Amino acid sequence: ECVWVEVQRALVDQGAQFFATGFPNAFHRHFVTFCDFFAFLEQHARDPPRIKRLRHDLSTSTLWQKWKFPVYFQLRMQEISESLTASLSAPLATDEDAKQNTEAPAFALQQTHALWSALSSCISPTIFLPTLTVQFLTLMAESLNRFISFVQSLLESPDPPPPAHFLLLHHDLSLLHSS
């Protein structure tokens, strides 16, 4: 308990940068470290009443409230959506970079690759926070809906892309389905 009191005091006194959301990577790293440290303290408390006191302490609640999750998510959402938006606004195009990326399936089209990148980012261990599960799942659903709208607009277009692009689209949709 004495250790926690000192950590709380230090974070409150000097922790403005620790809780800052302006740098999402640092915010994520700090939050994960904070959670790991708190779990370590709980593990060493061992006694259920002590753990309960630790969790329900007023200063513990104050520290949890310093985390600005909505701001963090807004920054991540902009970051994730930006390339998808740009890609879906552009004409249908093949993706030469996808062939060099061994982490993602070999999508033929830039638009599908951008969708995959957006979905992967939402669940990336360096971006995702369990506290924001609903928000990240919603962002994934919105990304899928935007891609579906893009595909529908291609199919309904009075000036459709060449037939070869539809074969590439079919290939990508099959890959998405199997991934």
Buried (B, 14 or more C-beta within 10 A) or exposed (E): EEEBEEBBEEBBEEBEEBBBBEEBEEBBEBBEEBBEEBEEBBEEBEEEEBBEBBEEBEBBEEBEEEBBBEBBBBBBBEEBBEBBBEBBEEEBBBBEEBEEBEEBBBBBBBBBBBBBBBBBBBEBEEBBBEBBEEBBEBBBEBBBEBBEEBBEEBEEEEEEBEEEBBEBBEBBBEBBEEE
